Amino acid sequence: MNTEFASLFKLARAQRLQLVSDLWDSIEQEEADPTVSATKVAELRRRKERFALAPETGRTWEQVRERARRGHE
């Protein structure tokens, strides 16, 4: 048993279940509201602008998916 969390194992069953529920909720919230860094936003904008200037250089979702599947066979 991890001694760092030993005190949690001493909680009543209902309290431990609530703690588990609260932990799951916090994980779900992080996944539902991802934070995108300014660097990533800038890169996405750059790519969008590049695509707007030359749309023929882009790929459809179907093309991307097919390429990914071929790479994993």
Biopython code that builds the backbone (N, CA, C, O; Angstrom):
import numpy as np
from Bio.PDB.StructureBuilder import StructureBuilder

atoms = [
    (1, "MET", "N", (0.845, -1.171, 0.000)),
    (1, "MET", "CA", (0.000, 0.000, 0.000)),
    (1, "MET", "C", (0.898, 1.244, 0.000)),
    (1, "MET", "O", (1.918, 1.277, 0.688)),
    (2, "ASN", "N", (0.517, 2.255, -0.766)),
    (2, "ASN", "CA", (1.250, 3.499, -0.838)),
    (2, "ASN", "C", (1.041, 4.267, 0.460)),
    (2, "ASN", "O", (-0.080, 4.657, 0.785)),
    (3, "THR", "N", (2.130, 4.485, 1.203)),
    (3, "THR", "CA", (2.003, 5.156, 2.503)),
    (3, "THR", "C", (1.582, 6.614, 2.364)),
    (3, "THR", "O", (1.047, 7.196, 3.308)),
    (4, "GLU", "N", (1.814, 7.204, 1.209)),
    (4, "GLU", "CA", (1.406, 8.586, 0.980)),
    (4, "GLU", "C", (-0.109, 8.740, 1.068)),
    (4, "GLU", "O", (-0.611, 9.789, 1.471)),
    (5, "PHE", "N", (-0.829, 7.692, 0.692)),
    (5, "PHE", "CA", (-2.288, 7.736, 0.674)),
    (5, "PHE", "C", (-2.917, 6.869, 1.763)),
    (5, "PHE", "O", (-4.118, 6.604, 1.716)),
    (6, "ALA", "N", (-2.142, 6.431, 2.724)),
    (6, "ALA", "CA", (-2.631, 5.525, 3.758)),
    (6, "ALA", "C", (-3.838, 6.095, 4.495)),
    (6, "ALA", "O", (-4.759, 5.357, 4.847)),
    (7, "SER", "N", (-3.837, 7.391, 4.727)),
    (7, "SER", "CA", (-4.956, 7.987, 5.467)),
    (7, "SER", "C", (-6.267, 7.890, 4.690)),
    (7, "SER", "O", (-7.343, 7.861, 5.286)),
    (8, "LEU", "N", (-6.177, 7.842, 3.364)),
    (8, "LEU", "CA", (-7.394, 7.718, 2.559)),
    (8, "LEU", "C", (-8.068, 6.362, 2.762)),
    (8, "LEU", "O", (-9.293, 6.257, 2.694)),
    (9, "PHE", "N", (-7.276, 5.340, 3.009)),
    (9, "PHE", "CA", (-7.831, 4.004, 3.208)),
    (9, "PHE", "C", (-8.547, 3.872, 4.554)),
    (9, "PHE", "O", (-9.282, 2.913, 4.789)),
    (10, "LYS", "N", (-8.325, 4.828, 5.408)),
    (10, "LYS", "CA", (-8.985, 4.820, 6.714)),
    (10, "LYS", "C", (-10.351, 5.507, 6.673)),
    (10, "LYS", "O", (-11.109, 5.440, 7.640)),
    (11, "LEU", "N", (-10.664, 6.161, 5.567)),
    (11, "LEU", "CA", (-11.958, 6.818, 5.438)),
    (11, "LEU", "C", (-13.071, 5.772, 5.399)),
    (11, "LEU", "O", (-12.847, 4.617, 5.035)),
    (12, "ALA", "N", (-14.254, 6.194, 5.775)),
    (12, "ALA", "CA", (-15.420, 5.313, 5.687)),
    (12, "ALA", "C", (-15.664, 4.967, 4.218)),
    (12, "ALA", "O", (-15.268, 5.709, 3.319)),
    (13, "ARG", "N", (-16.314, 3.845, 3.991)),
    (13, "ARG", "CA", (-16.573, 3.378, 2.624)),
    (13, "ARG", "C", (-17.277, 4.437, 1.790)),
    (13, "ARG", "O", (-16.896, 4.673, 0.643)),
    (14, "ALA", "N", (-18.290, 5.072, 2.344)),
    (14, "ALA", "CA", (-19.036, 6.104, 1.614)),
    (14, "ALA", "C", (-18.130, 7.279, 1.239)),
    (14, "ALA", "O", (-18.255, 7.846, 0.153)),
    (15, "GLN", "N", (-17.231, 7.633, 2.136)),
    (15, "GLN", "CA", (-16.310, 8.740, 1.851)),
    (15, "GLN", "C", (-15.325, 8.350, 0.738)),
    (15, "GLN", "O", (-15.008, 9.164, -0.130)),
    (16, "ARG", "N", (-14.853, 7.120, 0.770)),
    (16, "ARG", "CA", (-13.931, 6.660, -0.279)),
    (16, "ARG", "C", (-14.623, 6.610, -1.629)),
    (16, "ARG", "O", (-14.034, 6.973, -2.647)),
    (17, "LEU", "N", (-15.885, 6.158, -1.640)),
    (17, "LEU", "CA", (-16.644, 6.139, -2.893)),
    (17, "LEU", "C", (-16.857, 7.553, -3.426)),
    (17, "LEU", "O", (-16.778, 7.783, -4.633)),
    (18, "GLN", "N", (-17.125, 8.491, -2.536)),
    (18, "GLN", "CA", (-17.292, 9.886, -2.955)),
    (18, "GLN", "C", (-15.977, 10.429, -3.513)),
    (18, "GLN", "O", (-15.973, 11.163, -4.501)),
    (19, "LEU", "N", (-14.883, 10.071, -2.887)),
    (19, "LEU", "CA", (-13.571, 10.507, -3.360)),
    (19, "LEU", "C", (-13.294, 9.973, -4.763)),
    (19, "LEU", "O", (-12.814, 10.706, -5.628)),
    (20, "VAL", "N", (-13.598, 8.695, -4.986)),
    (20, "VAL", "CA", (-13.425, 8.101, -6.316)),
    (20, "VAL", "C", (-14.284, 8.836, -7.335)),
    (20, "VAL", "O", (-13.825, 9.150, -8.433)),
    (21, "SER", "N", (-15.509, 9.102, -6.972)),
    (21, "SER", "CA", (-16.414, 9.820, -7.863)),
    (21, "SER", "C", (-15.876, 11.216, -8.180)),
    (21, "SER", "O", (-15.899, 11.652, -9.331)),
    (22, "ASP", "N", (-15.398, 11.904, -7.162)),
    (22, "ASP", "CA", (-14.841, 13.242, -7.364)),
    (22, "ASP", "C", (-13.601, 13.203, -8.254)),
    (22, "ASP", "O", (-13.409, 14.085, -9.090)),
    (23, "LEU", "N", (-12.767, 12.190, -8.078)),
    (23, "LEU", "CA", (-11.572, 12.053, -8.923)),
    (23, "LEU", "C", (-11.960, 11.818, -10.378)),
    (23, "LEU", "O", (-11.398, 12.438, -11.280)),
    (24, "TRP", "N", (-12.921, 10.923, -10.607)),
    (24, "TRP", "CA", (-13.384, 10.666, -11.979)),
    (24, "TRP", "C", (-13.952, 11.933, -12.600)),
    (24, "TRP", "O", (-13.679, 12.236, -13.761)),
    (25, "ASP", "N", (-14.742, 12.672, -11.827)),
    (25, "ASP", "CA", (-15.321, 13.914, -12.333)),
    (25, "ASP", "C", (-14.229, 14.907, -12.720)),
    (25, "ASP", "O", (-14.347, 15.600, -13.731)),
    (26, "SER", "N", (-13.165, 14.977, -11.917)),
    (26, "SER", "CA", (-12.088, 15.922, -12.222)),
    (26, "SER", "C", (-11.352, 15.522, -13.493)),
    (26, "SER", "O", (-10.942, 16.384, -14.269)),
    (27, "ILE", "N", (-11.183, 14.225, -13.709)),
    (27, "ILE", "CA", (-10.532, 13.743, -14.935)),
    (27, "ILE", "C", (-11.417, 14.031, -16.138)),
    (27, "ILE", "O", (-10.937, 14.488, -17.175)),
    (28, "GLU", "N", (-12.698, 13.765, -15.997)),
    (28, "GLU", "CA", (-13.637, 14.028, -17.081)),
    (28, "GLU", "C", (-13.650, 15.507, -17.448)),
    (28, "GLU", "O", (-13.701, 15.855, -18.627)),
    (29, "GLN", "N", (-13.603, 16.369, -16.452)),
    (29, "GLN", "CA", (-13.604, 17.812, -16.699)),
    (29, "GLN", "C", (-12.351, 18.234, -17.464)),
    (29, "GLN", "O", (-12.428, 19.070, -18.365)),
    (30, "GLU", "N", (-11.204, 17.664, -17.114)),
    (30, "GLU", "CA", (-9.966, 17.988, -17.822)),
    (30, "GLU", "C", (-10.067, 17.589, -19.288)),
    (30, "GLU", "O", (-9.622, 18.329, -20.165)),
    (31, "GLU", "N", (-10.644, 16.432, -19.559)),
    (31, "GLU", "CA", (-10.769, 15.948, -20.929)),
    (31, "GLU", "C", (-11.810, 16.729, -21.710)),
    (31, "GLU", "O", (-11.679, 16.890, -22.924)),
    (32, "ALA", "N", (-12.843, 17.216, -21.035)),
    (32, "ALA", "CA", (-13.905, 17.944, -21.706)),
    (32, "ALA", "C", (-13.486, 19.376, -22.032)),
    (32, "ALA", "O", (-14.048, 19.995, -22.936)),
    (33, "ASP", "N", (-12.520, 19.898, -21.315)),
    (33, "ASP", "CA", (-12.100, 21.283, -21.485)),
    (33, "ASP", "C", (-10.586, 21.354, -21.637)),
    (33, "ASP", "O", (-9.895, 21.887, -20.768)),
    (34, "PRO", "N", (-10.066, 20.811, -22.751)),
    (34, "PRO", "CA", (-8.606, 20.812, -22.904)),
    (34, "PRO", "C", (-8.071, 22.231, -23.120)),
    (34, "PRO", "O", (-8.696, 23.056, -23.787)),
    (35, "THR", "N", (-6.932, 22.480, -22.553)),
    (35, "THR", "CA", (-6.285, 23.766, -22.723)),
    (35, "THR", "C", (-5.318, 23.669, -23.891)),
    (35, "THR", "O", (-4.488, 22.762, -23.946)),
    (36, "VAL", "N", (-5.426, 24.592, -24.808)),
    (36, "VAL", "CA", (-4.536, 24.613, -25.964)),
    (36, "VAL", "C", (-3.569, 25.773, -25.773)),
    (36, "VAL", "O", (-3.985, 26.909, -25.548)),
    (37, "SER", "N", (-2.285, 25.478, -25.865)),
    (37, "SER", "CA", (-1.282, 26.516, -25.655)),
    (37, "SER", "C", (-1.302, 27.541, -26.785)),
    (37, "SER", "O", (-1.775, 27.263, -27.887)),
    (38, "ALA", "N", (-0.790, 28.710, -26.496)),
    (38, "ALA", "CA", (-0.709, 29.780, -27.492)),
    (38, "ALA", "C", (0.137, 29.342, -28.682)),
    (38, "ALA", "O", (-0.140, 29.728, -29.818)),
    (39, "THR", "N", (1.165, 28.541, -28.427)),
    (39, "THR", "CA", (2.029, 28.053, -29.500)),
    (39, "THR", "C", (1.242, 27.163, -30.451)),
    (39, "THR", "O", (1.387, 27.269, -31.669)),
    (40, "LYS", "N", (0.409, 26.286, -29.898)),
    (40, "LYS", "CA", (-0.388, 25.399, -30.747)),
    (40, "LYS", "C", (-1.440, 26.179, -31.535)),
    (40, "LYS", "O", (-1.691, 25.886, -32.704)),
    (41, "VAL", "N", (-2.051, 27.171, -30.892)),
    (41, "VAL", "CA", (-3.036, 27.998, -31.581)),
    (41, "VAL", "C", (-2.374, 28.721, -32.748)),
    (41, "VAL", "O", (-2.932, 28.777, -33.844)),
    (42, "ALA", "N", (-1.185, 29.274, -32.515)),
    (42, "ALA", "CA", (-0.466, 29.973, -33.577)),
    (42, "ALA", "C", (-0.136, 29.033, -34.731)),
    (42, "ALA", "O", (-0.251, 29.413, -35.896)),
    (43, "GLU", "N", (0.272, 27.814, -34.411)),
    (43, "GLU", "CA", (0.599, 26.838, -35.459)),
    (43, "GLU", "C", (-0.643, 26.463, -36.256)),
    (43, "GLU", "O", (-0.579, 26.354, -37.481)),
    (44, "LEU", "N", (-1.766, 26.266, -35.582)),
    (44, "LEU", "CA", (-3.004, 25.940, -36.287)),
    (44, "LEU", "C", (-3.431, 27.084, -37.206)),
    (44, "LEU", "O", (-3.885, 26.850, -38.327)),
    (45, "ARG", "N", (-3.287, 28.302, -36.735)),
    (45, "ARG", "CA", (-3.617, 29.459, -37.584)),
    (45, "ARG", "C", (-2.707, 29.526, -38.801)),
    (45, "ARG", "O", (-3.165, 29.805, -39.910)),
    (46, "ARG", "N", (-1.414, 29.269, -38.594)),
    (46, "ARG", "CA", (-0.453, 29.282, -39.700)),
    (46, "ARG", "C", (-0.829, 28.246, -40.739)),
    (46, "ARG", "O", (-0.809, 28.526, -41.937)),
    (47, "ARG", "N", (-1.170, 27.053, -40.288)),
    (47, "ARG", "CA", (-1.550, 25.986, -41.216)),
    (47, "ARG", "C", (-2.837, 26.319, -41.959)),
    (47, "ARG", "O", (-2.966, 26.044, -43.152)),
    (48, "LYS", "N", (-3.783, 26.910, -41.248)),
    (48, "LYS", "CA", (-5.052, 27.285, -41.888)),
    (48, "LYS", "C", (-4.816, 28.343, -42.964)),
    (48, "LYS", "O", (-5.394, 28.266, -44.048)),
    (49, "GLU", "N", (-3.975, 29.323, -42.670)),
    (49, "GLU", "CA", (-3.660, 30.356, -43.648)),
    (49, "GLU", "C", (-2.958, 29.760, -44.870)),
    (49, "GLU", "O", (-3.259, 30.124, -46.006)),
    (50, "ARG", "N", (-2.027, 28.851, -44.626)),
    (50, "ARG", "CA", (-1.309, 28.192, -45.723)),
    (50, "ARG", "C", (-2.283, 27.401, -46.586)),
    (50, "ARG", "O", (-2.186, 27.420, -47.813)),
    (51, "PHE", "N", (-3.215, 26.712, -45.953)),
    (51, "PHE", "CA", (-4.211, 25.949, -46.701)),
    (51, "PHE", "C", (-5.117, 26.870, -47.511)),
    (51, "PHE", "O", (-5.473, 26.549, -48.645)),
    (52, "ALA", "N", (-5.493, 28.010, -46.936)),
    (52, "ALA", "CA", (-6.362, 28.953, -47.643)),
    (52, "ALA", "C", (-5.695, 29.469, -48.921)),
    (52, "ALA", "O", (-6.372, 29.731, -49.914)),
    (53, "LEU", "N", (-4.380, 29.611, -48.892)),
    (53, "LEU", "CA", (-3.641, 30.085, -50.063)),
    (53, "LEU", "C", (-3.474, 28.997, -51.115)),
    (53, "LEU", "O", (-3.394, 29.293, -52.307)),
    (54, "ALA", "N", (-3.419, 27.727, -50.676)),
    (54, "ALA", "CA", (-3.204, 26.621, -51.618)),
    (54, "ALA", "C", (-3.977, 25.389, -51.148)),
    (54, "ALA", "O", (-3.376, 24.445, -50.634)),
    (55, "PRO", "N", (-5.311, 25.387, -51.320)),
    (55, "PRO", "CA", (-6.124, 24.276, -50.817)),
    (55, "PRO", "C", (-5.766, 22.919, -51.423)),
    (55, "PRO", "O", (-6.018, 21.882, -50.809)),
    (56, "GLU", "N", (-5.194, 22.918, -52.596)),
    (56, "GLU", "CA", (-4.832, 21.641, -53.237)),
    (56, "GLU", "C", (-3.710, 20.918, -52.481)),
    (56, "GLU", "O", (-3.473, 19.734, -52.719)),
    (57, "THR", "N", (-3.026, 21.610, -51.583)),
    (57, "THR", "CA", (-1.954, 20.978, -50.814)),
    (57, "THR", "C", (-2.487, 20.204, -49.609)),
    (57, "THR", "O", (-1.744, 19.455, -48.974)),
    (58, "GLY", "N", (-3.766, 20.380, -49.296)),
    (58, "GLY", "CA", (-4.356, 19.699, -48.152)),
    (58, "GLY", "C", (-4.856, 18.309, -48.503)),
    (58, "GLY", "O", (-4.844, 17.904, -49.666)),
    (59, "ARG", "N", (-5.295, 17.587, -47.484)),
    (59, "ARG", "CA", (-5.841, 16.246, -47.671)),
    (59, "ARG", "C", (-7.204, 16.176, -47.016)),
    (59, "ARG", "O", (-7.459, 16.855, -46.021)),
    (60, "THR", "N", (-8.074, 15.363, -47.569)),
    (60, "THR", "CA", (-9.377, 15.138, -46.957)),
    (60, "THR", "C", (-9.202, 14.198, -45.773)),
    (60, "THR", "O", (-8.171, 13.538, -45.642)),
    (61, "TRP", "N", (-10.213, 14.142, -44.912)),
    (61, "TRP", "CA", (-10.180, 13.212, -43.784)),
    (61, "TRP", "C", (-10.037, 11.778, -44.288)),
    (61, "TRP", "O", (-9.299, 10.987, -43.701)),
    (62, "GLU", "N", (-10.719, 11.447, -45.343)),
    (62, "GLU", "CA", (-10.639, 10.091, -45.903)),
    (62, "GLU", "C", (-9.215, 9.763, -46.334)),
    (62, "GLU", "O", (-8.739, 8.651, -46.102)),
    (63, "GLN", "N", (-8.529, 10.721, -46.958)),
    (63, "GLN", "CA", (-7.148, 10.498, -47.382)),
    (63, "GLN", "C", (-6.219, 10.317, -46.179)),
    (63, "GLN", "O", (-5.344, 9.452, -46.185)),
    (64, "VAL", "N", (-6.415, 11.122, -45.174)),
    (64, "VAL", "CA", (-5.587, 11.023, -43.969)),
    (64, "VAL", "C", (-5.807, 9.677, -43.289)),
    (64, "VAL", "O", (-4.852, 9.006, -42.897)),
    (65, "ARG", "N", (-7.073, 9.288, -43.153)),
    (65, "ARG", "CA", (-7.409, 8.016, -42.511)),
    (65, "ARG", "C", (-6.804, 6.850, -43.280)),
    (65, "ARG", "O", (-6.221, 5.949, -42.678)),
    (66, "GLU", "N", (-6.935, 6.859, -44.589)),
    (66, "GLU", "CA", (-6.393, 5.776, -45.418)),
    (66, "GLU", "C", (-4.870, 5.702, -45.287)),
    (66, "GLU", "O", (-4.301, 4.617, -45.173)),
    (67, "ARG", "N", (-4.230, 6.845, -45.305)),
    (67, "ARG", "CA", (-2.770, 6.868, -45.163)),
    (67, "ARG", "C", (-2.355, 6.305, -43.799)),
    (67, "ARG", "O", (-1.380, 5.559, -43.705)),
    (68, "ALA", "N", (-3.089, 6.658, -42.753)),
    (68, "ALA", "CA", (-2.788, 6.151, -41.425)),
    (68, "ALA", "C", (-2.978, 4.637, -41.358)),
    (68, "ALA", "O", (-2.173, 3.926, -40.757)),
    (69, "ARG", "N", (-4.045, 4.159, -41.976)),
    (69, "ARG", "CA", (-4.303, 2.707, -41.970)),
    (69, "ARG", "C", (-3.213, 1.950, -42.720)),
    (69, "ARG", "O", (-2.768, 0.895, -42.268)),
    (70, "ARG", "N", (-2.789, 2.472, -43.840)),
    (70, "ARG", "CA", (-1.726, 1.808, -44.608)),
    (70, "ARG", "C", (-0.435, 1.757, -43.809)),
    (70, "ARG", "O", (0.331, 0.799, -43.917)),
    (71, "GLY", "N", (-0.196, 2.772, -43.019)),
    (71, "GLY", "CA", (1.026, 2.830, -42.218)),
    (71, "GLY", "C", (1.045, 1.876, -41.050)),
    (71, "GLY", "O", (2.102, 1.606, -40.479)),
    (72, "HIS", "N", (-0.130, 1.357, -40.686)),
    (72, "HIS", "CA", (-0.212, 0.460, -39.523)),
    (72, "HIS", "C", (-0.544, -0.976, -39.894)),
    (72, "HIS", "O", (-0.889, -1.778, -39.027)),
    (73, "GLU", "N", (-0.445, -1.295, -41.137)),
    (73, "GLU", "CA", (-0.753, -2.676, -41.566)),
    (73, "GLU", "C", (0.491, -3.516, -41.567)),
    (73, "GLU", "O", (0.437, -4.700, -41.896)),
]
sb = StructureBuilder()
sb.init_structure("model")
sb.init_model(0)
sb.init_chain("A")
sb.init_seg("    ")
for serial, (resi, resn, name, xyz) in enumerate(atoms, 1):
    if name == "N":
        sb.init_residue(resn, " ", resi, " ")
    sb.init_atom(name, np.array(xyz, "f"), 0.0, 1.0, " ", f" {name:<3s}", serial, name[0])
structure = sb.get_structure()
